[in-house]
Amino acid sequence: MNEKDTIHVLYKKFLALYPRRFREQVGESMQQTVYDLCNEQKPGLGRSFLMLSIFTETAIGIVREHVQDFNEGSVMKNILANPSSAAILSFILILPIGLLRLILGSDIEPLIAPIESVLTVDGNRPNALGWTIICGGMLLLPLAFVLNFRPMLKRDRQEGKRNLYTINVIVGVAILALILSTWGSLLLEQIYCLQGVRCD
């Protein structure tokens, strides 16, 4: 492979770092421009300097386009539109309250004492951090549930069908079980307290 071919292959791979929408709009014309410039320039220091400046300018453009995409929110839209990404994001959102529920509900002895010392005042009543984690986590559960199933709400363009994604169904069932467990136990505790049976 000669020097020109190497430059073309490297530049094509470098262009792959641009966001997809940008690549689809101007990627081919950018490749052609570099190809033409490379062919016009004689081998030597001049061509090396030209290629260095083109690659530097392209690197700056890649960063600028990604920042623009991020500022416009298209990165988040893409994450939420992708079923796997939505399931992973939802799972991350429910992880703290899920682990707390598992540890405290299963009485995992070595972990209960440190958690209670950090999240409660006297081992029974939650402190400010405890209330924040409990309330925040319980409010995140419905949000995670909606985010997880959002990709399934889109209809397929051709047939108008909705797609079921296995990972989203599994994560959705886990979130629903956690919602029923946490919100249900809170509701039961309040019912018992209103009846005077048990008030903590």
C-alpha positions as CSV (number, residue, x, y, z in Angstrom):
1,M,0.0,0.0,0.0
2,N,1.5,3.4,-1.0
3,E,1.4,6.6,1.0
4,K,-1.8,7.9,-0.7
5,D,-3.7,4.7,0.0
6,T,-2.6,4.7,3.6
7,I,-3.8,8.3,4.0
8,H,-7.2,7.5,2.4
9,V,-7.8,4.5,4.6
10,L,-6.8,6.3,7.8
11,Y,-8.9,9.3,6.9
12,K,-11.9,7.1,6.2
13,K,-11.5,5.4,9.6
14,F,-11.1,8.8,11.2
15,L,-14.4,10.0,9.7
16,A,-16.1,7.1,11.3
17,L,-15.7,9.0,14.6
18,Y,-18.1,11.7,13.5
19,P,-21.8,11.3,14.6
20,R,-23.8,9.2,12.1
21,R,-26.0,12.0,10.8
22,F,-23.0,14.1,10.0
23,R,-21.2,11.2,8.3
24,E,-24.2,10.5,6.2
25,Q,-24.6,14.2,5.1
26,V,-21.0,15.1,4.3
27,G,-18.7,12.1,4.8
28,E,-18.3,11.2,1.2
29,S,-17.6,14.7,0.1
30,M,-15.0,15.1,2.8
31,Q,-13.3,11.9,1.7
32,Q,-13.3,13.1,-1.9
33,T,-11.8,16.5,-1.0
34,V,-9.0,14.8,0.9
35,Y,-8.4,12.4,-1.9
36,D,-8.2,15.3,-4.4
37,L,-5.9,17.4,-2.2
38,C,-3.7,14.4,-1.6
39,N,-3.4,13.7,-5.4
40,E,-2.6,17.4,-6.2
41,Q,0.1,17.7,-3.6
42,K,3.5,16.3,-4.4
43,P,5.1,13.9,-1.9
44,G,7.3,15.4,0.7
45,L,7.1,17.9,3.5
46,G,4.3,19.9,1.9
47,R,1.9,16.9,1.7
48,S,2.8,15.8,5.3
49,F,2.0,19.3,6.6
50,L,-1.2,19.4,4.6
51,M,-2.4,16.0,5.9
52,L,-1.4,17.0,9.5
53,S,-3.5,20.2,9.2
54,I,-6.5,18.3,7.7
55,F,-6.4,15.6,10.4
56,T,-6.2,18.3,13.1
57,E,-9.1,20.2,11.7
58,T,-11.1,17.0,11.3
59,A,-10.4,16.1,15.0
60,I,-11.6,19.5,16.1
61,G,-14.7,19.0,13.9
62,I,-15.4,15.6,15.5
63,V,-15.3,17.0,19.0
64,R,-17.5,20.0,18.0
65,E,-20.1,17.8,16.3
66,H,-20.3,15.5,19.4
67,V,-20.7,18.4,21.7
68,Q,-23.4,19.9,19.5
69,D,-25.2,16.5,19.4
70,F,-25.0,16.3,23.2
71,N,-26.2,19.9,23.7
72,E,-29.2,19.2,21.4
73,G,-30.1,16.1,23.4
74,S,-29.9,13.7,20.6
75,V,-27.5,11.5,22.5
76,M,-30.1,11.0,25.2
77,K,-32.8,10.4,22.6
78,N,-30.7,7.8,21.0
79,I,-30.0,6.0,24.3
80,L,-33.7,6.0,25.1
81,A,-34.7,4.9,21.6
82,N,-32.4,1.9,21.8
83,P,-34.0,-1.0,23.7
84,S,-30.8,-2.4,25.2
85,S,-29.6,1.1,26.3
86,A,-33.0,1.9,27.8
87,A,-33.0,-1.4,29.8
88,I,-29.5,-0.8,31.1
89,L,-30.3,2.8,32.1
90,S,-33.4,1.6,33.9
91,F,-31.5,-1.2,35.6
92,I,-28.9,1.3,36.9
93,L,-31.7,3.6,38.2
94,I,-33.3,0.8,40.2
95,L,-30.0,-0.8,41.4
96,P,-29.6,1.2,44.7
97,I,-33.1,0.7,46.0
98,G,-33.1,-2.9,44.8
99,L,-29.9,-3.7,46.6
100,L,-31.1,-2.0,49.8
101,R,-34.4,-4.0,49.6
102,L,-32.5,-7.2,49.0
103,I,-30.0,-6.6,51.9
104,L,-32.6,-5.4,54.4
105,G,-35.3,-7.8,53.3
106,S,-33.1,-10.9,53.4
107,D,-31.3,-9.9,56.6
108,I,-27.8,-10.2,55.2
109,E,-26.1,-9.8,58.5
110,P,-22.6,-8.4,57.7
111,L,-24.2,-5.6,55.6
112,I,-27.2,-4.6,57.8
113,A,-25.2,-2.9,60.6
114,P,-23.2,-0.5,58.3
115,I,-26.3,0.4,56.3
116,E,-28.3,1.1,59.4
117,S,-25.5,3.2,60.9
118,V,-25.4,5.4,57.8
119,L,-29.1,5.6,57.0
120,T,-30.9,5.6,60.4
121,V,-30.8,7.6,63.6
122,D,-31.2,4.8,66.1
123,G,-31.5,1.7,64.0
124,N,-35.2,2.3,63.4
125,R,-35.9,5.8,62.1
126,P,-34.3,7.0,58.9
127,N,-32.1,10.0,59.0
128,A,-32.1,12.7,56.3
129,L,-29.9,10.7,54.0
130,G,-32.1,7.6,54.6
131,W,-35.3,9.5,53.7
132,T,-33.6,10.9,50.6
133,I,-32.5,7.5,49.4
134,I,-35.8,5.8,50.3
135,C,-38.1,8.5,48.7
136,G,-35.8,9.2,45.8
137,G,-35.4,5.5,45.0
138,M,-39.1,4.8,45.3
139,L,-39.8,7.7,42.9
140,L,-37.2,6.5,40.5
141,L,-38.9,3.1,40.2
142,P,-41.9,4.3,38.1
143,L,-39.6,6.5,36.0
144,A,-37.3,3.5,35.3
145,F,-40.4,1.4,34.4
146,V,-41.5,4.0,31.8
147,L,-38.0,4.5,30.4
148,N,-37.5,0.8,30.1
149,F,-40.7,0.2,28.1
150,R,-40.5,3.4,26.0
151,P,-38.8,1.7,23.0
152,M,-41.6,-0.7,22.8
153,L,-44.2,2.0,22.5
154,K,-42.8,2.9,19.0
155,R,-44.7,1.2,16.2
156,D,-42.8,-0.4,13.3
157,R,-43.2,1.8,10.3
158,Q,-44.1,-0.8,7.7
159,E,-46.6,-3.0,9.6
160,G,-47.6,-0.7,12.4
161,K,-46.7,-3.4,15.0
162,R,-45.0,-2.9,18.3
163,N,-41.8,-4.9,19.0
164,L,-41.3,-6.8,22.3
165,Y,-37.6,-6.9,23.4
166,T,-36.6,-9.7,25.7
167,I,-34.2,-7.6,27.8
168,N,-36.8,-4.9,28.3
169,V,-39.5,-7.4,29.4
170,I,-37.1,-9.0,31.9
171,V,-36.0,-5.6,33.4
172,G,-39.6,-4.4,33.3
173,V,-40.8,-7.5,35.3
174,A,-37.9,-6.9,37.8
175,I,-38.9,-3.2,38.2
176,L,-42.6,-4.1,38.6
177,A,-41.7,-6.7,41.3
178,L,-39.6,-4.0,43.1
179,I,-42.4,-1.5,42.8
180,L,-45.0,-3.9,44.2
181,S,-42.6,-4.9,47.0
182,T,-41.6,-1.4,48.1
183,W,-44.8,0.5,47.5
184,G,-46.9,-2.5,48.7
185,S,-45.0,-2.9,51.9
186,L,-45.3,0.9,52.6
187,L,-49.0,0.8,51.9
188,L,-49.5,-2.3,54.2
189,E,-47.5,-0.6,57.0
190,Q,-49.8,2.5,56.7
191,I,-52.9,0.3,56.7
192,Y,-51.7,-1.5,59.9
193,C,-50.8,1.8,61.5
194,L,-54.3,3.3,60.8
195,Q,-55.8,0.2,62.4
196,G,-53.6,0.6,65.4
197,V,-52.0,-2.8,64.9
198,R,-48.4,-1.8,64.3
199,C,-46.9,1.7,64.1
200,D,-43.1,2.2,63.8
